[in-house]
Amino acid sequence: MTERPSAPPPNRRRASTVPPAPPGRAAPARGSKPEPVAAAPAPKNERVRPATPSSHESPAPPATSVSVRPPRPPPSGGPPTGARPARPISRHLRALQLLAGAAVVLIASTAVAWGARRYIVSSPRFAVRTVLVDGAQRRSAEQIASSGGIEVGKNIFTLDLELASASISTDPWIEKATVTRTLPSTVHVSVVEREAQALVAIGGDLYLATRDGELFKELAEDDPFDLPIVTGITGEQVARDRAGVIIAVRRLLDVVEDMERAGVARRYPIQELHVERDGSVVITIGKEGIALHLGQPPYRDKVGQAARVLTELAQRKASASVIFLDNDAHPERVVVRMR
């Protein structure tokens, strides 16, 4: 039978053993509070099992609360405590490095662009070799190209397209010009020419007029002259009311179109369209010079009536000198003056 070790007597504290004082230091008196002794450092690389307190030992006293005063804030304007000081010099250096890099890139790009442009404007590959002109009847392709400053052998990129178009359009026969280029060496010119529909006598000069009544140039030696002639318009009228003159000429050309549609102009070519002072119109037709007095507008019905009268006269083999169709009060009445 194994004997159980005897338990320590209850409510007894172990006598504390006061270590002997080191040499040179006096031992503490009995009953006085011993001085704290620094604990010896624990040996390295050695596990220490924490001591398990005995149930007979009194618990440790509670921890004493300690009030800690917060540190004072730094003065206003100063850096916060613990903040890393700024480095303005490093920031400036980095900014200078970025600017220097951008400058290098810009200089390199400019050099590349300049070199490319120099190659483009000097390379024989981009010299003009072909000039195509469309729509020209009154002017040759050489004349149009010369008026636009377009030359074979000239660099195609040095050609100002808008300036060339404007220069070609200064020719009174050219209503509109468009210049384009096709790389590497072709220039295309498309023109729209004006068409002369009548000659307009103003003073002692003759001017060419378009279908819209625009007077675009004075008659020259190589210009067409087998056109109806508009008379009765003075230089004072043109200076005072050019727009009104254009409307009057356009209205006369409307009459010419009506006469062509009615078949009158084919049998009796139109020689002259005269405008009286009161605005009434007299048209001279045929080799015989038959005068048609149309009076005031509108003229389409009067032209149709003139066509019927001329047909009847041709059937009778009669010749008239004047046909009056200007009775606006009784438009059905026509007066014919025979030769």
C-alpha positions as semicolon CSV with decimal commas, in nm:
position;residue;x (nm);y (nm);z (nm)
1;M;0,000;0,000;0,000
2;T;0,147;0,325;-0,116
3;E;0,152;0,610;0,120
4;R;0,008;0,945;0,000
5;P;0,230;1,239;0,073
6;S;0,099;1,461;0,340
7;A;-0,052;1,795;0,227
8;P;0,082;2,116;0,366
9;P;-0,109;2,257;0,657
10;P;-0,387;2,496;0,558
11;N;-0,369;2,875;0,584
12;R;0,004;2,876;0,623
13;R;0,232;3,081;0,414
14;R;0,574;2,971;0,326
15;A;0,845;3,166;0,492
16;S;1,010;3,390;0,251
17;T;1,374;3,344;0,226
18;V;1,574;3,659;0,202
19;P;1,877;3,608;-0,009
20;P;2,200;3,712;0,142
21;A;2,319;4,056;0,059
22;P;2,588;4,076;-0,199
23;P;2,929;4,173;-0,080
24;G;2,954;4,537;0,011
25;R;2,580;4,580;0,072
26;A;2,412;4,552;0,413
27;A;2,146;4,296;0,476
28;P;1,794;4,433;0,518
29;A;1,652;4,446;0,865
30;R;1,379;4,214;0,970
31;G;1,036;4,354;0,899
32;S;1,159;4,610;0,647
33;K;1,056;4,598;0,278
34;P;1,323;4,425;0,078
35;E;1,480;4,606;-0,215
36;P;1,391;4,474;-0,558
37;V;1,649;4,249;-0,706
38;A;1,698;4,232;-1,078
39;A;1,598;3,898;-1,214
40;A;1,868;3,694;-1,377
41;P;1,830;3,665;-1,753
42;A;1,677;3,342;-1,876
43;P;1,917;3,113;-2,052
44;K;1,898;3,119;-2,428
45;N;1,747;2,834;-2,631
46;E;1,583;2,687;-2,319
47;R;1,219;2,631;-2,265
48;V;1,081;2,748;-1,937
49;R;0,757;2,599;-1,812
50;P;0,550;2,861;-1,637
51;A;0,487;2,782;-1,277
52;T;0,138;2,686;-1,192
53;P;0,018;2,878;-0,892
54;S;-0,095;2,671;-0,606
55;S;-0,446;2,689;-0,493
56;H;-0,316;2,784;-0,148
57;E;-0,133;3,092;-0,272
58;S;-0,310;3,425;-0,252
59;P;-0,410;3,587;-0,585
60;A;-0,195;3,863;-0,738
61;P;-0,294;4,213;-0,647
62;P;-0,500;4,405;-0,906
63;A;-0,313;4,620;-1,158
64;T;-0,285;4,978;-1,064
65;S;-0,445;5,218;-1,321
66;V;-0,201;5,469;-1,461
67;S;-0,319;5,789;-1,631
68;V;-0,116;5,885;-1,936
69;R;-0,127;6,243;-2,057
70;P;-0,151;6,269;-2,438
71;P;0,137;6,446;-2,607
72;R;0,088;6,809;-2,688
73;P;-0,003;6,883;-3,049
74;P;0,267;7,053;-3,253
75;P;0,239;7,428;-3,303
76;S;0,018;7,544;-3,591
77;G;0,192;7,548;-3,928
78;G;0,455;7,292;-3,828
79;P;0,480;6,934;-3,957
80;P;0,291;6,666;-3,763
81;T;0,484;6,454;-3,515
82;G;0,633;6,151;-3,684
83;A;0,571;6,284;-4,044
84;R;0,844;6,235;-4,301
85;P;0,995;6,570;-4,402
86;A;0,915;6,685;-4,758
87;R;1,178;6,670;-5,026
88;P;1,123;6,975;-5,252
89;I;1,456;6,930;-5,423
90;S;1,368;6,576;-5,537
91;R;1,031;6,693;-5,670
92;H;1,193;6,973;-5,869
93;L;1,447;6,735;-6,014
94;R;1,174;6,495;-6,124
95;A;0,979;6,780;-6,287
96;L;1,292;6,889;-6,472
97;Q;1,348;6,533;-6,588
98;L;0,993;6,513;-6,724
99;L;1,031;6,846;-6,905
100;A;1,362;6,738;-7,050
101;G;1,209;6,413;-7,174
102;A;0,917;6,595;-7,334
103;A;1,156;6,837;-7,502
104;V;1,359;6,550;-7,644
105;V;1,044;6,383;-7,782
106;L;0,925;6,711;-7,935
107;I;1,259;6,781;-8,098
108;A;1,276;6,428;-8,236
109;S;0,920;6,447;-8,374
110;T;0,992;6,783;-8,536
111;A;1,306;6,649;-8,696
112;V;1,123;6,346;-8,833
113;A;0,838;6,561;-8,970
114;W;1,081;6,806;-9,130
115;G;1,275;6,524;-9,290
116;A;0,957;6,363;-9,423
117;R;0,833;6,693;-9,566
118;R;1,168;6,759;-9,730
119;Y;1,159;6,418;-9,892
120;I;0,800;6,463;-10,012
121;V;0,851;6,805;-10,172
122;S;1,182;6,714;-10,335
123;S;1,134;6,355;-10,444
124;P;1,092;6,307;-10,822
125;R;0,836;6,038;-10,742
126;F;0,582;6,313;-10,665
127;A;0,645;6,525;-10,973
128;V;0,336;6,602;-11,188
129;R;0,336;6,382;-11,498
130;T;-0,029;6,380;-11,607
131;V;-0,290;6,659;-11,620
132;L;-0,646;6,551;-11,700
133;V;-0,905;6,817;-11,797
134;D;-1,278;6,742;-11,824
135;G;-1,564;6,961;-11,946
136;A;-1,364;7,210;-12,152
137;Q;-1,500;7,311;-12,493
138;R;-1,395;7,672;-12,540
139;R;-1,051;7,631;-12,386
140;S;-0,785;7,367;-12,447
141;A;-0,640;7,153;-12,170
142;E;-0,308;7,337;-12,202
143;Q;-0,477;7,677;-12,160
144;I;-0,667;7,564;-11,852
145;A;-0,362;7,404;-11,690
146;S;-0,153;7,714;-11,759
147;S;-0,416;7,948;-11,612
148;G;-0,418;7,735;-11,295
149;G;-0,039;7,729;-11,262
150;I;-0,028;7,352;-11,316
151;E;0,296;7,244;-11,480
152;V;0,434;6,903;-11,567
153;G;0,738;6,833;-11,350
154;K;0,618;7,048;-11,061
155;N;0,591;6,880;-10,723
156;I;0,233;6,769;-10,670
157;F;0,232;6,867;-10,301
158;T;0,340;7,224;-10,369
159;L;0,027;7,277;-10,581
160;D;-0,236;7,489;-10,403
161;L;-0,562;7,328;-10,516
162;E;-0,792;7,611;-10,405
163;L;-0,573;7,877;-10,561
164;A;-0,553;7,681;-10,886
165;S;-0,935;7,645;-10,897
166;A;-0,984;8,017;-10,832
167;S;-0,729;8,111;-11,100
168;I;-0,896;7,891;-11,362
169;S;-1,238;8,038;-11,273
170;T;-1,119;8,389;-11,362
171;D;-1,169;8,292;-11,727
172;P;-1,514;8,432;-11,819
173;W;-1,599;8,113;-12,007
174;I;-1,536;7,903;-11,694
175;E;-1,826;7,909;-11,450
176;K;-1,671;7,665;-11,202
177;A;-1,343;7,475;-11,172
178;T;-1,238;7,196;-10,936
179;V;-0,878;7,076;-10,907
180;T;-0,786;6,749;-10,735
181;R;-0,473;6,534;-10,723
182;T;-0,418;6,161;-10,734
183;L;-0,089;6,040;-10,594
184;P;0,175;6,006;-10,693
185;S;0,173;6,222;-11,010
186;T;-0,174;6,298;-11,157
187;V;-0,372;6,624;-11,141
188;H;-0,739;6,627;-11,243
189;V;-0,920;6,947;-11,347
190;S;-1,298;6,949;-11,388
191;V;-1,458;7,262;-11,535
192;V;-1,811;7,379;-11,604
193;E;-1,824;7,626;-11,891
194;R;-2,079;7,898;-11,951
195;E;-2,299;7,865;-12,258
196;A;-2,384;8,174;-12,460
197;Q;-2,751;8,194;-12,561
198;A;-2,775;8,548;-12,694
199;L;-2,587;8,864;-12,779
200;V;-2,690;9,179;-12,594
201;A;-2,624;9,513;-12,760
202;I;-2,545;9,786;-12,507
203;G;-2,439;10,112;-12,660
204;G;-2,199;10,019;-12,938
205;D;-2,075;9,695;-12,780
206;L;-2,199;9,337;-12,787
207;Y;-2,197;9,110;-12,482
208;L;-2,255;8,738;-12,448
209;A;-2,542;8,633;-12,222
210;T;-2,617;8,298;-12,058
211;R;-2,957;8,131;-12,042
212;D;-3,010;8,294;-11,703
213;G;-2,959;8,640;-11,855
214;E;-2,611;8,696;-11,708
215;L;-2,383;8,913;-11,921
216;F;-2,050;8,738;-11,871
217;K;-1,813;8,877;-12,136
218;E;-1,774;9,115;-12,424
219;L;-1,783;8,958;-12,768
220;A;-1,434;8,870;-12,894
221;E;-1,308;8,765;-13,234
222;D;-1,316;8,391;-13,165
223;D;-1,651;8,396;-12,980
224;P;-1,977;8,269;-13,136
225;F;-2,184;8,538;-13,308
226;D;-2,466;8,338;-13,477
227;L;-2,699;8,407;-13,184
228;P;-3,018;8,610;-13,139
229;I;-2,944;8,975;-13,063
230;V;-3,117;9,157;-12,778
231;T;-3,155;9,530;-12,841
232;G;-3,316;9,822;-12,665
233;I;-3,114;9,800;-12,340
234;T;-2,904;10,104;-12,256
235;G;-2,588;10,139;-12,054
236;E;-2,773;10,362;-11,808
237;Q;-3,019;10,080;-11,738
238;V;-2,735;9,837;-11,667
239;A;-2,563;10,082;-11,432
240;R;-2,886;10,170;-11,252
241;D;-3,054;9,829;-11,231
242;R;-2,831;9,544;-11,344
243;A;-3,051;9,285;-11,174
244;G;-3,353;9,417;-11,362
245;V;-3,164;9,392;-11,692
246;I;-3,073;9,030;-11,617
247;I;-3,441;8,951;-11,551
248;A;-3,544;9,119;-11,879
249;V;-3,289;8,922;-12,082
250;R;-3,392;8,596;-11,913
251;R;-3,758;8,667;-11,996
252;L;-3,669;8,723;-12,363
253;L;-3,483;8,392;-12,372
254;D;-3,794;8,227;-12,225
255;V;-3,981;8,354;-12,533
256;V;-3,712;8,207;-12,758
257;E;-3,759;7,872;-12,585
258;D;-4,137;7,890;-12,635
259;M;-4,088;7,964;-13,005
260;E;-3,855;7,668;-13,044
261;R;-4,106;7,444;-12,871
262;A;-4,387;7,569;-13,101
263;G;-4,176;7,504;-13,412
264;V;-4,162;7,871;-13,516
265;A;-3,787;7,911;-13,463
266;R;-3,711;7,613;-13,685
267;R;-3,900;7,756;-13,984
268;Y;-3,827;8,120;-13,906
269;P;-3,493;8,166;-13,729
270;I;-3,496;8,437;-13,465
271;Q;-3,294;8,742;-13,565
272;E;-3,361;9,008;-13,303
273;L;-3,542;9,055;-12,974
274;H;-3,613;9,422;-12,912
275;V;-3,731;9,578;-12,585
276;E;-3,933;9,899;-12,622
277;R;-3,920;10,181;-12,368
278;D;-4,248;10,068;-12,214
279;G;-4,116;9,712;-12,179
280;S;-4,312;9,563;-12,468
281;V;-4,134;9,314;-12,692
282;V;-4,093;9,297;-13,070
283;I;-3,929;8,987;-13,222
284;T;-3,794;8,978;-13,577
285;I;-3,790;8,631;-13,737
286;G;-3,704;8,465;-14,069
287;K;-3,497;8,579;-14,361
288;E;-3,778;8,810;-14,464
289;G;-3,762;8,987;-14,130
290;I;-4,120;8,939;-14,008
291;A;-4,188;9,153;-13,698
292;L;-4,399;8,995;-13,424
293;H;-4,539;9,256;-13,183
294;L;-4,598;9,059;-12,864
295;G;-4,665;9,354;-12,633
296;Q;-4,652;9,284;-12,258
297;P;-4,611;8,945;-12,091
298;P;-4,720;8,669;-12,061
299;Y;-4,605;8,554;-12,403
300;R;-4,662;8,178;-12,427
301;D;-5,020;8,201;-12,562
302;K;-4,918;8,478;-12,800
303;V;-4,637;8,263;-12,938
304;G;-4,884;7,979;-13,000
305;Q;-5,117;8,215;-13,181
306;A;-4,829;8,347;-13,395
307;A;-4,742;7,987;-13,492
308;R;-5,098;7,927;-13,620
309;V;-5,100;8,252;-13,820
310;L;-4,765;8,176;-13,981
311;T;-4,882;7,825;-14,072
312;E;-5,194;7,965;-14,242
313;L;-4,988;8,226;-14,431
314;A;-4,752;7,953;-14,553
315;Q;-5,049;7,749;-14,680
316;R;-5,175;8,054;-14,871
317;K;-4,824;8,125;-14,993
318;A;-4,861;8,477;-14,860
319;S;-4,588;8,689;-14,707
320;A;-4,643;8,914;-14,408
321;S;-4,423;9,198;-14,286
322;V;-4,583;9,262;-13,943
323;I;-4,806;9,054;-13,716
324;F;-4,969;9,236;-13,423
325;L;-5,043;9,017;-13,123
326;D;-5,042;9,295;-12,863
327;N;-5,413;9,351;-12,815
328;D;-5,437;9,255;-12,448
329;A;-5,802;9,366;-12,428
330;H;-5,896;9,124;-12,711
331;P;-5,614;8,868;-12,737
332;E;-5,810;8,667;-12,997
333;R;-5,774;8,951;-13,248
334;V;-5,462;8,940;-13,463
335;V;-5,371;9,203;-13,720
336;V;-5,146;9,103;-14,012
337;R;-4,974;9,352;-14,239
338;M;-4,893;9,195;-14,572
339;R;-4,603;9,280;-14,798
